Amino acid sequence: MLYPRMRMPSQLALLGDLLLIAGEKLDVPAEQLLRTVPLLGDDSALAAPFIAFEETDPPPGLAEQAAIYGAWIACNQPFSHHNREIGYRFMRAMLKEAEKPWPQFPEDAYVVEAMFESVETAAITVAEFVDWVCLRVKVAERLRDEAAS
C-alpha cells in the first residue's frame, strides 16, 4: 500500500492544514482566513506551485511537494504577515504527514530562516530551495536508518 502515500494530499486537506497553521500563527480564526485569503482557484496557494510541474515526469515527490509549497508561501506571501514561518510550518506538516523526517541540528533556527529568506528574496531559486530540503530529508532518513540498525 505504498502508492496511496505517494499521492499528493487532496487540495481540501491541504487547505485545512494551511488555514489551521496560518490561523494559529496569525491569531486569526481559520474560517476568517478562508473568506479573506485567496486560497482556492487556479492561481491559488494550493494550485499555483504545481502549474509548472503538470507535465513533469515523474511528478515531484512528497518532500519536493512540501518544499514547493513552503517556498511558494514565502515568495508569494498570501497572508498579511509571518509568511516565512507559515511556509516553514506548512512544509514541516506536509513532511510529517508523508512520514519524511526532518533533521534537528543546533544551527537550524539560523539556517532555516536564512534559506526561507533567500528563496523569498530570489537570492536562490525555488529549485535550489527544493534541492536543499530534499538533501536535509535524505540526511535525516540516513541518520534514522543508521540509528535503527
Stockholm file with secondary structure:
# STOCKHOLM 1.0

chainA/1-149         MLYPRMRMPSQLALLGDLLLIAGEKLDVPAEQLLRTVPLLGDDSALAAPFIAFEETDPPPGLAEQAAIYGAWIACNQPFSHHNREIGYRFMRAMLKEAEKPWPQFPEDAYVVEAMFESVETAAITVAEFVDWVCLRVKVAERLRDEAAS
#=GR chainA/1-149 SS CHHHHHSCCCHHHHHHHHHHHHHHHHTCCHHHHHHHSCCSSTTSTTTGGGGGGTTCSSCCCHHHHHHHHHHHHHHHCCSSSCHHHHHHHHHHHHHHHTTCCCCCCTTHHHHHHHHHHHHHTTSSCHHHHHHHHHHHHHHHHHHHHHHHC
#=GC SS_cons         CHHHHHSCCCHHHHHHHHHHHHHHHHTCCHHHHHHHSCCSSTTSTTTGGGGGGTTCSSCCCHHHHHHHHHHHHHHHCCSSSCHHHHHHHHHHHHHHHTTCCCCCCTTHHHHHHHHHHHHHTTSSCHHHHHHHHHHHHHHHHHHHHHHHC
//
